[in-house]
Amino acid sequence: MEGLTTHGYREDEVVSALQKAIRAGDEERAGFFAYELAESGKAWRLWRRLKIIAAEDVGGMLPLVFVAQAQWAAKDAGGEATMIAMRAAIELARWVRKHGGDRTADDMRCAFDERFKEGWKGLPIQDVDLDGHTRRGRSMGRGDGFFWRVSSRLAKEAPDYDKRWIGELRERYEERA
């Protein structure tokens, strides 16, 4: 059975409240429940949960990278580690409030789990996947040429993508497998 925090909260309920506060964009509750875990000697559980929340509820890589960097900073912060943990929780809540949350990764994972329980066989490997980076692609004679002409294509290119280099590579490999 999980224990109680320093101020008498059940540890599992504090973790749950922290996650729900961040999902709701509630900075005060996020900061408070991060404080409660940190001050109760549960920093390992707090940082683990903040990383999960960043990936599961907040979305995008910036929040996840931010939490990992904050955890690293807290290791050298001595008595200020609690404040850094609180800042991480507050910033995640603020991100959700300002930008919205994104549960795509966790929703997708759960949907795939359910599909497999029902006998789903997964997604097929497509022809474009079989390039020189795979054994099957190499056995088909596909090398750098196939990669640069076919497999390296982006669904959407960034506006400032400098296409000179990909153009040069595609031209160089035009006739190669």
TASULFEN-V498049 format. One record per pair of residues at least 6 apart in sequence whose ideal C-beta (glycine too) atoms are under 7 Angstrom apart, sorted by the first residue. I is the first residue (numbers start at 1). J is the second residue. If there is no record, write none. Layout:
[[I;J] [I;J]]
This chain:
[[2;10] [2;11] [2;12] [3;11] [4;10] [4;11] [5;11] [5;14] [5;36] [5;37] [5;40] [6;39] [6;40] [7;36] [9;36] [11;42] [14;33] [14;36] [14;37] [15;45] [15;49] [17;29] [17;33] [18;30] [18;33] [18;34] [18;37] [18;49] [18;89] [19;49] [19;53] [21;29] [21;30] [21;33] [21;93] [22;30] [22;53] [22;57] [22;89] [22;92] [22;93] [22;96] [23;57] [23;96] [23;101] [25;93] [25;96] [25;97] [26;93] [27;90] [27;93] [27;94] [30;89] [30;90] [30;92] [30;93] [31;86] [31;89] [31;90] [34;46] [34;85] [34;86] [34;89] [35;82] [35;86] [37;45] [37;46] [38;46] [38;81] [38;82] [38;85] [39;82] [43;81] [43;85] [46;85] [47;71] [50;67] [50;88] [50;89] [50;92] [51;64] [51;67] [51;68] [53;92] [54;63] [54;64] [54;67] [54;92] [55;64] [55;105] [56;103] [56;105] [56;106] [57;101] [57;103] [58;92] [58;95] [58;96] [58;101] [58;102] [59;101] [59;102] [59;104] [60;102] [63;92] [63;95] [66;91] [67;88] [70;84] [70;87] [70;88] [73;84] [74;81] [74;84] [74;85] [77;84] [128;150] [128;151] [130;136] [130;137] [130;140] [130;142] [131;137] [131;142] [131;146] [131;147] [131;151] [132;138] [132;142] [132;143] [132;144] [132;146] [132;147] [141;177] [142;177] [143;176] [143;177] [144;173] [144;176] [145;173] [145;176] [145;177] [146;177] [148;169] [148;170] [148;173] [149;170] [149;173]]
